[in-house]
Amino acid sequence: MLFAAVWVPTLTILILTFNPAVTATLSFWSGLAFWAFHVVLLLPLLMWFQTIVDGGLVSFQLPPLLHFTITAFCVSVVFAPVSIFLDVVFEPVGDLGPSPSVVSILTDEIWSIFLPTFCVWLLVNSARLQNLSVPLALQENPENTGGSEAPEEASEESRDHTETSIEQAFWAKIPRELGRDVVSLTSEQHYLHVATTRGRTFILFPLKRAMSALSGKEGVQIHRSHWVALPHVKGLVRDAETVSVLLSTGEKRPVSRRNQTEVKELLDRRDQC
């Protein structure tokens, strides 16, 4: 995975440059291995727990920073025994005197892990945090005007009391000026790019939950990371071995091989109606 390939060496080298006291007595290569093990094990845990936290708390509409805090704490609790094991294997510190209790060791380890873990996870997500919920206007496209909604229609939908809590949580994150005529969804880890006929935004929301919120709309998941609204699909585009859908916004979204037949059938059926 490109994400891990970039961040594992970056974080490991960054930690080594600070020459932490805990590994000051180790050789360069031992210190490199010690911190590399930490980073390699921590990153997947952080990604996994972030997905769980985002999915479990999506209805509460909590700020992203609180999501990261909860994730970092949960990972610290789970990772503490592993960290202690690595300390024993590498022996980065000498004899600390009388052995404290197991509970005391675990508690100290959790708190010693929490702050660095939180800071690392915040660093990894810093670029995405800056873009969260910032609407970006699409360029003027005459083909987009046919699919846009009138303000009256948007206000009528906003008063629809049949929405589920997931729908409410989803739409609460979408700026009103973007309307509700969604063109496509694109997931990026636990974030989501949402494109409408009026613009786009970047939110903290799982793709599966977003598709559930849009279950009343005519759409299809064309790739594990992409969902598109069928009314905004102009057709299929083939480029060498790649198949994509061309959207009314002029953008393209890739179609996975296993979904190509289904997407083609849906488009053929739509065009026949």
Buried (B, 14 or more C-beta within 10 A) or exposed (E): EEEEEEBBEEBBEBBBEEEBEBBEEBEEEBBBBBBBBBBEBBBEBBBBBBBBBBBEBBEEEBEBEEBBBBBBBBBBBBBBEBBBEBBEEBEBEEEEEEEEEEEEBBEEBBEBBBEBBBEBBBEBBEEBBEBBEEBEEBEEEEEBEEBEBEEEEBEEEEEEEEBEEBBEBBBEBBBEEBBBBBBBBBBEBBBBBBBBBBBBBBBBBBBBBBBEBBEEBEBBBBBEBBBBBBBBBEEBEEEEEEBBBBBBBEBBBBBBEEBBEEBBEBBEEEEEE
